[in-house]
Amino acid sequence: MSSSNLCRKLPLIRLRRKKCRLINKHSDDENTATCVMLAAMSPELQKQHEGMDAYTIIFHLKELYDEQSRTERYETSKKLYRCMMTEGSSVSAHVLKMIGYIEKIDQLGYAMDHELSIDLILQSLPDSFSQFIMNFNMNKIQCTLPELLNMLKTVEPNINKGNGQILAIDTSKGTKRKSKRTFQKGSKRAKSAEKQSRLTKENPSLMIHVFIVETKDIGRGTARHTSLL
């Protein structure tokens, strides 16, 4: 072979050698993956997959266990949709159980919409939480599942007392409120109103307060008590 012909064929020879190296590397990687999968299997599964390459093993495993995954998703979603909290039981345990179902469905590859998850939890609560749910929806509160759990844990002791306590949301933008009531100059109420007005001017940003409104029967009427959370 002349030197001129060798020079022309040299790039082709190099390309073939490169392809051979890539093919050998791919074959080695596939053998490694096959060995790892077989090593992680039970003896029964190892016998079923002897002689198969990595791709064939994965395909066969999907055929074996996809139906099981579908059944698991069905059973988990059934528990989630039918989960209802009984009156007087722990709201913390109930919501944690529902969050567990939601996360399990997510792990199976079927992530639920966040707003739908919030709605499912609120719909599962007993009637004693109806006022909380109404205020939650009216104020369009945005929160994560753990934040919703903490809010419910906060109001639970007051709801269980059965004395008309509810969750309320107060949103204000620092605007002045006109009032027909006047207070005598120098009185405690006048000083309190002046202090509140000064604080509002200094911080006009949106403030959200969550508090408990409690009504009690005092014989001749009812008394209201508000406590900030």
C-alpha positions in Angstrom: 0.0 0.0 0.0 1.4 3.3 -1.0 1.9 6.1 1.5 -0.6 8.3 -0.3 -3.4 5.6 0.0 -2.5 5.1 3.7 -2.8 8.8 4.4 -6.3 8.9 2.8 -7.4 5.9 4.8 -5.9 7.0 8.1 -8.9 9.2 9.2 -11.3 6.2 8.4 -9.1 3.8 10.5 -9.2 6.3 13.4 -13.0 6.6 13.2 -13.4 2.8 13.3 -11.2 2.5 16.3 -13.2 5.2 18.1 -16.4 3.4 17.3 -15.0 0.2 18.6 -14.0 1.8 21.9 -17.5 3.3 22.3 -19.1 0.0 21.6 -16.9 -1.8 24.1 -17.6 0.9 26.7 -21.3 0.6 26.2 -21.1 -3.2 26.5 -19.1 -2.9 29.7 -21.6 -0.4 31.2 -24.5 -2.6 30.3 -22.9 -5.6 31.9 -22.2 -3.6 35.0 -25.8 -2.4 35.2 -27.1 -6.0 34.7 -24.9 -7.3 37.4 -26.0 -4.6 39.9 -29.7 -5.3 39.2 -29.3 -9.1 39.5 -27.3 -8.7 42.8 -30.2 -6.6 44.2 -32.8 -9.3 43.4 -34.1 -12.2 45.3 -32.9 -15.7 44.2 -36.2 -16.4 42.5 -36.1 -13.2 40.5 -32.4 -13.8 39.6 -33.4 -17.2 38.0 -36.2 -15.5 36.0 -33.8 -12.9 34.6 -30.7 -15.0 33.9 -29.4 -14.3 30.4 -31.3 -11.0 29.9 -29.7 -7.7 29.2 -30.4 -4.6 31.3 -33.1 -3.2 29.0 -35.0 -6.5 28.9 -34.8 -6.9 32.7 -36.3 -3.4 33.2 -39.1 -4.1 30.7 -39.9 -7.4 32.4 -39.9 -5.9 35.9 -42.4 -3.2 34.7 -44.7 -5.9 33.4 -44.5 -7.7 36.8 -45.0 -4.7 39.1 -46.8 -2.0 37.2 -50.2 -3.6 38.1 -49.1 -3.7 41.7 -48.3 0.1 41.6 -51.7 0.8 40.1 -53.4 -1.2 42.8 -51.4 0.6 45.5 -52.4 4.0 44.0 -56.0 3.0 43.9 -56.1 1.9 47.6 -54.2 5.0 48.8 -56.5 7.4 46.9 -59.5 5.6 48.2 -58.3 6.0 51.8 -57.5 9.7 51.1 -60.9 10.5 49.6 -62.9 8.7 52.3 -60.8 10.0 55.2 -63.2 12.0 57.5 -62.3 13.4 60.9 -64.7 12.4 63.7 -65.9 15.1 66.1 -63.7 15.4 69.1 -60.7 13.4 67.7 -57.2 14.9 67.2 -57.0 17.2 64.2 -53.2 16.9 64.2 -53.3 13.1 63.8 -56.0 13.4 61.1 -54.3 15.9 59.0 -50.9 14.2 59.3 -52.5 11.0 58.0 -54.0 12.8 55.0 -50.7 14.4 54.2 -49.1 11.0 54.3 -51.6 9.7 51.8 -51.0 12.7 49.5 -47.2 12.3 49.6 -47.5 8.6 48.9 -49.6 9.2 45.8 -46.9 11.7 44.8 -44.2 9.1 45.2 -46.1 6.7 42.9 -45.8 9.3 40.2 -49.2 11.0 40.4 -48.7 14.4 42.1 -51.9 16.0 43.2 -52.7 19.7 42.7 -51.8 21.7 45.8 -55.2 23.6 46.0 -57.1 20.3 45.6 -55.1 18.8 48.5 -56.0 21.8 50.7 -59.7 21.4 49.7 -59.7 17.7 50.5 -58.3 18.3 54.0 -60.8 21.1 54.7 -63.7 19.0 53.4 -62.7 16.2 55.7 -63.1 18.3 58.9 -66.2 18.1 61.1 -68.9 20.8 61.4 -67.2 22.4 64.4 -64.6 23.7 62.0 -67.1 25.3 59.6 -66.4 28.8 60.8 -62.7 28.3 60.4 -63.3 27.0 56.8 -65.5 29.9 55.9 -63.0 32.5 57.1 -60.2 30.6 55.4 -61.9 30.7 52.0 -63.3 34.2 52.4 -59.8 35.6 53.0 -58.3 33.4 50.2 -55.5 32.3 52.5 -52.5 30.7 50.7 -50.5 28.2 52.7 -48.6 25.0 52.6 -49.9 21.7 54.0 -47.7 22.0 57.2 -48.9 25.6 57.6 -52.5 24.5 57.4 -51.8 21.8 60.0 -50.3 24.4 62.4 -53.3 26.7 61.9 -55.7 23.9 62.7 -53.7 22.9 65.8 -53.8 26.5 67.0 -57.6 26.8 66.9 -58.4 23.2 68.0 -58.3 23.8 71.8 -60.7 26.8 71.4 -63.1 24.8 69.2 -63.1 21.9 71.6 -64.3 24.2 74.4 -67.6 24.6 72.6 -68.0 28.2 73.6 -68.5 29.8 70.2 -64.8 30.5 69.5 -63.9 30.9 65.9 -60.9 31.8 63.7 -61.1 35.3 62.3 -58.7 37.1 59.9 -58.2 40.8 60.1 -56.5 42.5 57.1 -55.8 46.2 57.1 -53.6 48.4 54.9 -53.0 51.1 57.5 -55.8 53.4 56.3 -57.5 55.7 58.8 -60.9 54.6 59.9 -63.5 57.3 60.6 -65.2 56.9 63.9 -68.2 58.7 65.3 -67.0 58.1 68.8 -65.0 60.8 70.6 -63.0 60.4 73.7 -62.2 63.0 76.4 -58.7 64.4 75.9 -56.2 62.9 78.3 -58.3 59.8 79.0 -57.0 56.2 78.6 -59.1 55.6 75.5 -57.9 58.8 73.9 -54.3 57.9 74.5 -54.8 54.4 73.2 -56.4 55.7 70.0 -53.6 58.2 69.5 -51.0 55.5 70.0 -52.7 53.2 67.5 -53.0 56.0 64.9 -49.3 56.8 65.3 -48.3 53.1 64.8 -50.5 52.9 61.7 -48.8 55.9 60.2 -45.3 54.5 60.9 -46.2 51.1 59.3 -48.7 51.4 56.5 -47.8 48.0 55.0 -50.4 45.2 54.9 -50.7 43.4 58.2 -52.6 40.2 58.7 -53.7 39.2 62.2 -55.2 35.9 63.2 -57.2 36.0 66.4 -59.8 34.1 68.3 -63.3 35.7 68.9 -65.0 34.2 71.9 -68.6 34.7 72.9 -69.8 33.8 76.4 -73.2 33.9 78.0 -73.2 36.2 81.0 -76.8 35.9 82.0 -78.2 39.2 80.8 -76.5 39.0 77.4 -73.3 37.9 75.8 -69.7 39.1 76.1 -67.1 39.0 73.4 -63.4 38.5 74.0 -60.8 38.7 71.3 -57.3 37.3 71.8 -54.5 37.6 69.2 -52.8 34.4 68.2 
